[in-house]
Amino acid sequence: MKVEFAPLNIPLARRLQTAAVLQWVLSFLLLAQVCIGIIVILIIYNFWFLYVPYMTWLYFDWSTPEQGGRRSNWVRSWTVWKYFKDYFPIHLIKTWDLDPSHNYIFGFHPHGVLVAGAFGNFCTNYSDFEELFPGFTAYLHVLPFWFCCPLFREYLMSSGSVSVSKKSVSHVLSKEEGGNISIIVLGGAEESLDAHPGKCTLFIRQRKGFVKIALTHGASLVPVFSFGENELFKQVNNPEGSWLRIVQEKLQKIMGFALPLFHARGIFQYNFGLMPYRKPIHTVGPT
């Protein structure tokens, strides 16, 4: 197969977009492990004056991801996220106004491989969310597992992400004056295994817990669909019943998250790599 290389005269802006998405992909794949490795190194080399205060603070801060997290507008406003958004590009489209005196659950579809649309629209300050939904604060709920990783959890919370546990969702929706939006990727890890280009398989009927929480808190359910999410990556063929799918599903049950074998383009060539394709994402909601 002939390798198609990227031209040398690509504008600087596009190169910066590629760099922004590269660091995002690597943060998903490696940053948690790197953060754990840093803590291990500090312990091995007895840098107690660094890890003891942090681990002590971590003990008392453990429940923060279930109590609204700790977002940072400084982190959400990093210029890198503007280039990240423009790479695809990502668009947020509002179809009608919502009442900021109420709380809402945005049921986000589909999961895709790395949920780029949800991150770009609700975890950065470059999606026009504040202009489209004035008076609202968005919380993207992710697997509780990620908040068990020291240091990485701080980075994750700074984006506005919180745990997807029942306690966490209830905390967000319990704001009496309203104005909170819980974004839940309903299909979860299971749905990511079916994220193939040209295909859209949603896992909805198995997900009922969010409905019960919405009824408990009087929150409205709002469907949100991210067109183009499944076009960003290809996956190794894994139909239901195949040996690969069986292994993936067993690993998912053990670890709590899925391991889709995805690929797309590279940094300097378009044939193979872990960089997503430049495909537009249009996140539409309420739908």
Residue, then its C-alpha position, 0 to 999 in steps of 0.5 A: m500500500k502506497v503511503e500518502f504523506a502530508p504535504l510540507n507546505i501545510p499552514l502553521a494553524r493546521r500543524l498546531q491543530t494536529a499537535a493539539v489533538l495529538q496531546w489529547v489522544l496521548s492524554f487519554l492513552l498514557l497520561a494516567q499511567v504516567c501520573i501513577g508512575i510519577i507517584v511510584i518514582l517519588i515513593i521509590y526515591n523517598f521524596w516524602f516531602l512531595y508525595v506525603p502531603y499530596m497523598t494526605w490531601l488526596y485522602f481528604d479530597w477523595s469524594t470531590p469527583e462526586q461533589g461537583g468536581r473542581r473545574s478550572n476556567w484557566v485550564r478550560s481556556w487554554t489555547v490548545w483547546k481552540y486548536f483541538k476544536d478547529y482540527f475536526p472541526i467541532h460545532l455545537i448546535k442548539t435547537w431551542d432554549l432551555d429554562p436556566s431555573h431547571n436542571y437537565i440531563f443531556g443524554f449524549h449519543p453516540h459514544g464513539v471511540l474517544v468521545a471527542g464531541a462531548f469533550g470539545n463542547f462541554c469541557t472547554n470554553y471554545s464551543d460557544f456553550e456559554e453563549l448558547f446556554p446562558g446561565f448553565t453549567a455543564y458537567l461531563h460524567v465519566l467513569p469513576f475509575w479515572f478519578c482513582c488515578p492520582l494527579f490525573r484526576e486533578y487534570l480531569m476535574s479541571s476540565g469540568s468532568v465529574s464521576v458518573s456515579k449515582k451520587s455524583v449525578s444526584h449532586v449535580l441535579s440537586k441544585e435548587e435554583g437550577g442551571n446545572i446540566s449533567i452530560i451522560v454518554l448513555g452507551g458507555a464503554e460497551e457502545s464504543l466497541d461498535a463505533h465504526p464509520g458509517k454505522c451507529t449502534l446505540f445502547i439505550r434500552q439497557r440504560k435506565g438508571f439515569v431515568k430514575i435519577a431524573l425522576t427523583h430530582g425533577a430534571s428534564l431529559v434532553p437527547v443530544f446527538s453528535f453527528g460524525e462521532n463514529e467517523l473519526f476512527k476505524q476499528v479492527n473488525n469485531p462483530e458480535g460473537s467473534w473471538l476479539r469481541i468476546v475478549q473485549e467484552k470479558l476485559q470490559k467486565i473485569m476492568g470497567f472500561a472497553l479497549p477498542l482496537f482503533h486506528a486512523r491516520g498518522i501525524f505526518q501521513y494519512n494511512f495509519g496511526l492513532m490520530p483521528y480523521r479530520k471529520p466535522i462533528h456537529t453536536v445537536g441538542p436539544t433534539 
